Amino acid sequence: MRTVKILLALFAAVVVFNSCNKEYEAPTITWEPDKMSQLVEMSDESSLNQALTVTFTAEAGIKDIKIWRNTWLNGVASPTAAIVDGPAISAYEGLTSYEYAFATNHTLEDFQGGVMKIVYEFEVTDQSEEAQTTTKEYTFFAWETQAVTFVIKDAADTEITDAKVTLGTESKTAAPYVFYVEDGTYHYTVEKEGFAPVTGEVVVAGAEKEVSVTLQANLADWSEKILIAHPSQLGYATYADTRVETASNDVIGVEYKQNNTAGTAAIIVPTANCTGFVVIANDAAYTTSNDLEAAYTAGTAVTQLELGFTYHAPKAYAEKNFIAKVGNEYVWVKYVDGHVAPSATSDGYSGNTLAFQYKK
C-alpha cells in the first residue's frame, strides 16, 4: 500500500506541473494600413513618412515591446541599428492586447548618402514561462540618389534666394535649391526677373554635387538724354530750351573736346574715369553687362571718336553706338542727337550740343 500511495502522489504532481505549463499562442503584431513597405520618392515629400496603428497581442500577457530602426547603406553588409522610443512598459505590461499609434518623422536627409532602405522592426515578447517573441518589419525603400545643390549669386557676389531653378523636370522657386536625383546627366535652367537666364548641364555620378551659378542683370532700358556742349560755349549752349552747362559726363565717360577742322563733326574723348571706347553696330543686341564686356574686349579701344552733324541742321547727325569702359563698368552709349546753331534758334537751340543715351 505504501508503494501505491507514492505512485499516486507522483502522478498528481505531474498533473499539477503540466497544468502550470499551459501552451500559449505566440504573440501577434498587426497594423493599419495593412501594408509592409513603401517607396520613397525624393520629389514627393508625402512618401517620406508613414503612420501606423499597431496592435500587439499576447495570450499570456505582454511582457515587453521594442521598436528598432535599421538603416541599410549601399555596399554595407550590416545595417546601423538604433532603438526607437516606444510605449512605456506601464502602458501595456500584462495586457493581452495593446494598440499603439506609431509615426515616422523622416526628412529628405535621412535618405541621403547612399541609404538604400530604412527598416522598422517591431518586437513583442509575452509573459509565458518560456517567453515567446514575435517580430514584424515595415520598410522604406529608397532609390539611390545624390543631392545636387545650387548656389545662386549675382555679379556682386550677393546670394540670390528667390530665383527659379529647374533641374530636369523638377523646379524650385526659393532657396535652398537642393534636388535629389539618380546618377545621370541633367539639364538645368536658372531664371529670375531682371536677369538673363542661365542654362547648363550637370553630371551626377555617385556623389553629391554643388553647382554655382552667377546671374547677370539684364541691361536697363535706355536712359534719359544726357547733354554736353562744346567747352567754349557753356555760357549760352541750349538744347530744346534746356541750358547745357557741362562739356563732359562721368557716367558715360564722354568729354566734348572740340570740333574737327572742317566743322562737320564733334570730337569726343574719354573722361578721366574712362579707359576708352569700342564702336559697335547700331543694331547690336546685347542684353547683359557680360555681353558688353565681351564686346569691348573683342573690339579695338580708341580714345577719340568723331560724331557727325550737319551745320545748322537740328538732329542731322550720323548715329553711333559704342561701349565705354568707365571704371570697372562697361556702358553702352548711343549718340542720339547733335545740333550746331551759332545763334539762338526759334526752337530753343543754340551753340554746339550733343545728346546721348546709355544703358548698363
C-alpha positions as CSV (number, residue, x, y, z in Angstrom):
1,M,0.0,0.0,0.0
2,R,2.9,2.4,0.7
3,T,4.2,2.0,-2.8
4,V,0.8,2.7,-4.4
5,K,0.5,5.9,-2.4
6,I,3.8,7.1,-3.6
7,L,2.9,6.5,-7.2
8,L,-0.4,8.3,-6.8
9,A,1.4,11.3,-5.3
10,L,3.9,11.4,-8.2
11,F,1.1,11.2,-10.7
12,A,-0.8,14.1,-9.0
13,A,2.4,16.2,-9.0
14,V,2.8,15.6,-12.8
15,V,-0.7,16.7,-13.4
16,V,-0.3,19.9,-11.4
17,F,3.1,20.6,-13.1
18,N,1.6,20.2,-16.6
19,S,-1.4,22.5,-15.7
20,C,1.2,25.3,-14.8
21,N,2.9,25.0,-18.2
22,K,0.0,25.8,-20.5
23,E,1.0,26.3,-24.1
24,Y,0.1,29.9,-25.1
25,E,-0.4,31.1,-28.7
26,A,2.6,33.1,-30.0
27,P,2.2,36.9,-29.8
28,T,1.0,38.7,-32.9
29,I,1.6,42.1,-34.5
30,T,-0.8,43.7,-36.9
31,W,-1.2,47.2,-38.2
32,E,-3.3,49.5,-40.3
33,P,-2.9,50.4,-43.1
34,D,-2.3,46.8,-44.0
35,K,1.0,47.0,-46.0
36,M,4.6,46.1,-45.4
37,S,6.6,48.8,-47.2
38,Q,6.6,51.9,-49.4
39,L,8.8,53.5,-52.0
40,V,10.4,56.9,-51.1
41,E,10.3,59.3,-54.0
42,M,12.6,62.3,-53.3
43,S,10.3,64.7,-55.3
44,D,7.3,63.6,-53.2
45,E,7.6,64.6,-49.6
46,S,4.4,62.7,-48.8
47,S,6.2,59.4,-49.4
48,L,8.8,60.1,-46.7
49,N,6.8,59.0,-43.8
50,Q,4.0,56.7,-42.6
51,A,1.6,56.5,-39.6
52,L,0.7,53.0,-38.4
53,T,-1.9,51.9,-35.9
54,V,-0.1,48.9,-34.4
55,T,-1.9,46.2,-32.4
56,F,0.2,43.9,-30.2
57,T,-1.5,40.7,-28.8
58,A,-0.2,38.1,-26.4
59,E,-2.4,35.3,-24.9
60,A,0.0,35.0,-22.0
61,G,0.1,38.8,-21.5
62,I,2.5,41.3,-22.9
63,K,5.9,41.5,-21.2
64,D,7.9,43.8,-23.5
65,I,7.6,45.8,-26.7
66,K,10.6,47.1,-28.6
67,I,10.9,49.1,-31.9
68,W,14.2,49.2,-33.8
69,R,15.2,51.4,-36.7
70,N,17.7,49.7,-39.1
71,T,19.3,51.8,-41.8
72,W,20.9,50.0,-44.7
73,L,23.6,51.7,-46.8
74,N,24.6,50.8,-50.3
75,G,27.7,48.5,-50.1
76,V,27.5,47.9,-46.4
77,A,26.7,44.4,-45.2
78,S,25.0,45.2,-41.9
79,P,22.6,47.9,-41.0
80,T,23.0,50.7,-38.5
81,A,20.6,49.8,-35.7
82,A,19.0,52.2,-33.2
83,I,16.3,51.7,-30.7
84,V,13.2,53.9,-31.2
85,D,11.2,55.5,-28.4
86,G,8.1,53.3,-28.0
87,P,5.3,53.0,-25.5
88,A,6.1,52.9,-21.7
89,I,6.1,49.4,-20.2
90,S,3.4,50.5,-17.7
91,A,1.1,51.1,-20.6
92,Y,0.9,47.5,-21.8
93,E,2.5,45.1,-19.2
94,G,0.2,42.2,-18.6
95,L,-2.3,43.1,-21.2
96,T,-3.4,40.6,-23.8
97,S,-3.9,43.3,-26.4
98,Y,-2.4,46.8,-26.8
99,E,-2.9,49.4,-29.6
100,Y,-0.1,51.9,-30.3
101,A,0.0,54.9,-32.7
102,F,3.3,54.9,-34.4
103,A,4.6,57.5,-36.9
104,T,7.9,58.2,-38.5
105,N,9.4,61.7,-38.9
106,H,11.9,61.3,-41.7
107,T,13.3,64.2,-43.7
108,L,15.0,64.1,-47.1
109,E,18.4,64.0,-45.4
110,D,17.5,60.6,-43.9
111,F,17.7,59.1,-47.3
112,Q,20.9,60.8,-48.5
113,G,24.4,59.4,-48.6
114,G,23.7,56.0,-50.2
115,V,20.8,55.0,-48.0
116,M,19.0,52.0,-49.7
117,K,16.3,51.4,-47.1
118,I,15.2,52.0,-43.6
119,V,13.5,49.1,-41.8
120,Y,11.5,49.4,-38.7
121,E,11.4,46.2,-36.7
122,F,8.6,45.8,-34.2
123,E,9.1,43.2,-31.4
124,V,6.7,41.9,-28.8
125,T,7.5,39.3,-26.1
126,D,4.9,37.6,-24.0
127,Q,4.9,36.5,-20.3
128,S,4.7,32.8,-20.7
129,E,7.3,30.8,-18.7
130,E,9.3,30.1,-21.9
131,A,8.9,33.6,-23.3
132,Q,7.9,33.8,-26.9
133,T,8.9,36.7,-29.2
134,T,7.3,37.8,-32.5
135,T,8.8,40.4,-34.9
136,K,7.4,42.2,-37.9
137,E,9.0,44.7,-40.2
138,Y,8.0,47.8,-42.1
139,T,10.4,49.0,-44.8
140,F,11.0,52.3,-46.6
141,F,12.8,51.6,-49.9
142,A,14.8,54.5,-51.3
143,W,16.2,54.9,-54.8
144,E,19.9,55.5,-54.6
145,T,20.1,59.3,-55.1
146,Q,22.5,62.1,-54.7
147,A,21.9,65.7,-53.6
148,V,22.5,68.4,-56.2
149,T,22.7,71.8,-54.6
150,F,22.6,75.1,-56.5
151,V,24.2,78.3,-55.1
152,I,22.9,81.3,-56.9
153,K,24.6,84.7,-56.8
154,D,24.6,88.0,-58.7
155,A,27.6,89.7,-60.2
156,A,28.3,91.5,-56.9
157,D,28.6,88.0,-55.2
158,T,25.3,88.5,-53.3
159,E,23.4,85.3,-52.8
160,I,20.0,85.1,-54.6
161,T,17.3,83.1,-52.8
162,D,14.2,83.8,-54.9
163,A,15.3,82.6,-58.4
164,K,13.6,79.7,-60.2
165,V,15.8,76.7,-60.6
166,T,14.8,73.8,-62.8
167,L,16.7,70.5,-62.8
168,G,15.4,68.0,-65.3
169,T,11.6,68.2,-64.7
170,E,11.7,69.5,-61.1
171,S,11.6,73.2,-60.2
172,K,12.2,75.1,-57.0
173,T,11.3,78.8,-56.6
174,A,13.1,79.5,-53.4
175,A,16.3,78.5,-51.6
176,P,17.5,76.1,-50.5
177,Y,17.9,74.7,-54.1
178,V,18.5,71.0,-53.3
179,F,17.5,68.3,-55.6
180,Y,17.8,64.5,-55.1
181,V,18.4,62.6,-58.3
182,E,19.8,59.3,-59.5
183,D,23.1,59.2,-61.4
184,G,22.8,60.7,-64.8
185,T,23.2,63.9,-66.9
186,Y,20.6,66.6,-66.2
187,H,19.8,69.9,-67.9
188,Y,19.2,72.9,-65.7
189,T,17.9,76.4,-66.0
190,V,18.1,79.3,-63.6
191,E,15.8,82.2,-64.0
192,K,15.0,85.4,-62.2
193,E,13.2,88.5,-63.3
194,G,15.6,91.3,-64.3
195,F,18.4,88.8,-65.0
196,A,19.5,86.9,-68.0
197,P,18.6,83.1,-67.7
198,V,21.4,80.6,-67.3
199,T,21.3,77.1,-68.7
200,G,23.7,74.2,-68.4
201,E,24.2,70.5,-67.6
202,V,25.3,68.7,-64.5
203,V,26.6,65.2,-64.4
204,V,25.8,63.2,-61.3
205,A,27.9,60.1,-60.7
206,G,27.8,58.5,-57.3
207,A,28.4,61.7,-55.3
208,E,26.8,64.9,-54.1
209,K,27.2,67.9,-56.4
210,E,27.2,71.6,-55.9
211,V,26.5,73.9,-58.8
212,S,27.5,77.6,-58.6
213,V,25.6,80.0,-60.9
214,T,26.2,83.7,-61.3
215,L,23.2,85.6,-62.7
216,Q,23.9,88.7,-64.8
217,A,21.4,91.5,-64.5
218,N,19.7,92.5,-67.8
219,L,20.7,95.9,-69.1
220,A,18.4,98.6,-68.1
221,D,16.2,100.5,-70.6
222,W,17.8,103.4,-72.4
223,S,18.4,106.4,-70.1
224,E,17.0,109.9,-70.4
225,K,19.2,112.1,-72.7
226,I,22.5,113.2,-71.3
227,L,23.5,116.6,-72.8
228,I,27.0,118.0,-73.2
229,A,28.2,121.1,-75.1
230,H,31.3,122.5,-76.8
231,P,33.6,123.7,-74.0
232,S,33.8,127.2,-75.4
233,Q,30.0,127.6,-75.5
234,L,28.9,126.6,-72.0
235,G,27.8,130.1,-71.2
236,Y,24.9,130.0,-73.7
237,A,24.6,126.5,-75.2
238,T,20.9,125.4,-75.2
239,Y,19.2,122.2,-76.2
240,A,15.4,122.3,-76.6
241,D,15.3,125.3,-74.3
242,T,17.5,123.5,-71.7
243,R,20.7,125.1,-70.8
244,V,23.7,122.9,-71.2
245,E,26.5,123.9,-68.8
246,T,28.9,121.0,-69.0
247,A,31.2,119.6,-71.6
248,S,31.6,116.1,-70.1
249,N,29.7,113.4,-68.3
250,D,31.4,110.8,-66.0
251,V,28.5,108.4,-66.1
252,I,29.1,107.7,-69.8
253,G,32.8,108.7,-69.8
254,V,32.4,111.2,-72.6
255,E,34.0,114.6,-73.0
256,Y,33.3,117.1,-75.8
257,K,36.8,118.1,-76.8
258,Q,36.3,120.2,-79.9
259,N,35.1,120.1,-83.5
260,N,37.1,118.8,-86.4
261,T,38.8,121.3,-88.6
262,A,36.1,121.0,-91.3
263,G,33.5,121.9,-88.7
264,T,31.4,118.8,-89.7
265,A,31.8,116.7,-86.7
266,A,32.3,116.8,-82.9
267,I,35.3,115.1,-81.4
268,I,34.8,113.3,-78.1
269,V,37.4,111.8,-75.9
270,P,37.3,109.7,-72.7
271,T,36.9,111.4,-69.3
272,A,39.5,110.8,-66.6
273,N,37.5,107.8,-65.3
274,C,37.1,106.2,-68.7
275,T,39.6,103.9,-70.4
276,G,38.3,104.1,-74.0
277,F,35.6,103.5,-76.5
278,V,34.8,100.5,-78.7
279,V,32.5,101.2,-81.6
280,I,29.7,98.6,-82.1
281,A,26.9,98.1,-84.6
282,N,23.9,100.4,-84.3
283,D,21.7,97.3,-84.3
284,A,23.7,95.3,-81.7
285,A,21.6,93.1,-79.4
286,Y,23.4,92.9,-76.1
287,T,21.4,92.0,-73.0
288,T,23.8,91.9,-70.1
289,S,26.9,93.5,-68.8
290,N,28.8,90.3,-69.6
291,D,27.8,90.9,-73.3
292,L,29.2,94.4,-73.1
293,E,32.5,93.3,-71.5
294,A,32.9,90.6,-74.1
295,A,32.2,93.0,-77.0
296,Y,34.6,95.6,-75.5
297,T,37.3,93.0,-75.0
298,A,36.9,91.7,-78.6
299,G,37.0,95.1,-80.1
300,T,39.7,97.8,-80.6
301,A,39.5,100.5,-78.0
302,V,40.1,104.1,-79.1
303,T,40.5,107.4,-77.2
304,Q,38.8,109.6,-79.8
305,L,35.6,109.5,-81.8
306,E,34.1,111.8,-84.4
307,L,30.4,112.3,-84.2
308,G,29.0,113.7,-87.4
309,F,26.4,116.5,-87.7
310,T,25.3,118.9,-90.4
311,Y,25.9,122.6,-89.8
312,H,22.8,124.5,-88.8
313,A,20.6,121.4,-89.2
314,P,18.9,120.2,-86.0
315,K,19.1,116.4,-85.5
316,A,21.1,115.9,-88.7
317,Y,23.7,113.5,-87.4
318,A,25.2,110.1,-88.0
319,E,24.1,107.7,-85.2
320,K,26.9,106.0,-83.5
321,N,26.9,103.3,-80.8
322,F,29.9,102.5,-78.7
323,I,30.9,100.8,-75.4
324,A,32.7,102.9,-72.9
325,K,34.8,101.3,-70.1
326,V,34.0,103.6,-67.2
327,G,36.0,102.5,-64.1
328,N,35.2,98.7,-63.9
329,E,31.9,99.0,-65.7
330,Y,31.0,98.7,-69.3
331,V,28.5,101.2,-70.5
332,W,26.6,101.1,-73.8
333,V,26.4,104.6,-75.1
334,K,24.3,105.8,-78.1
335,Y,24.8,109.2,-79.8
336,V,21.2,110.2,-80.4
337,D,21.3,113.9,-81.4
338,G,23.6,116.7,-82.4
339,H,23.0,120.4,-83.1
340,V,25.1,123.2,-84.3
341,A,23.5,126.6,-84.0
342,P,25.8,129.6,-83.8
343,S,22.9,131.8,-82.8
344,A,19.7,131.0,-80.9
345,T,17.0,129.3,-83.0
346,S,13.3,129.6,-82.7
347,D,13.0,126.0,-81.5
348,G,15.3,126.6,-78.5
349,Y,18.7,125.5,-79.7
350,S,21.9,127.5,-79.6
351,G,25.6,126.5,-79.6
352,N,27.1,123.1,-80.3
353,T,25.2,120.4,-78.2
354,L,25.3,116.7,-78.2
355,A,22.8,114.2,-76.8
356,F,23.5,110.7,-75.6
357,Q,21.6,107.8,-74.0
358,Y,23.1,104.9,-72.2
359,K,22.3,101.5,-70.7
360,K,24.3,99.3,-68.3
